[in-house]
Each structure stands twice: as C-alpha cells, then as structure tokens.
Amino acid sequence: MPVDVKVRKGEPMEKALRRLKKKLDREGVIRDVRAKRYFEKPCEVRRRKRKVAAFSNMLRQRYESM
C-alpha cells in the first residue's frame, strides 16, 4: 500500500513534505526499511525482542508502583 500525499493548491512544498514524513513515521515505513537494510541473524532478532520486552516490563512495573 503506497503512501501518498497530494499537494494542495497554494501549499508550500515544505509543508507537504512534512506531512509525508509524518505519515511515513506513523506507518513505520522508515523504521522497517532501516531494520531490513542489513541481515540480522535469528538469534539477534530474538535477543533484540527480549531486550525490548524487558525494558517495556520495567517501565510498566515502574508506572504501576506509583
């Protein structure tokens, strides 16, 4: 599904570009492209996911203890 932004009449190009960047960021396109730029071994993928999960759990516990 392509991401597209139509430039409105009289709209500066910078503003349309900013809208495009926000849309790409919200959909995670740039993050996916950067992640797939290089091959990541399956063990590295699992390690990264464990690390993210541990961090999320730590934040959740910190929030619940307040």
C-alpha positions, 0 to 999 in steps of 0.5 A: 500500500503506497503512501501518498500525499497530494499537494494542495493548491497554494501549499508550500512544498515544505509543508507537504513534505512534512506531512509525508514524513509524518505519515511515513513515521506513523506507518513505520515505513522508515523504521522497517526499511532501516531494520531490513537494510542489513541481515540480522541473524535469528538469534539477534532478532530474538535477543533484540525482542527480549531486550525490548520486552524487558525494558517495556516490563520495567517501565510498566512495573515502574508506572504501576508502583506509583 
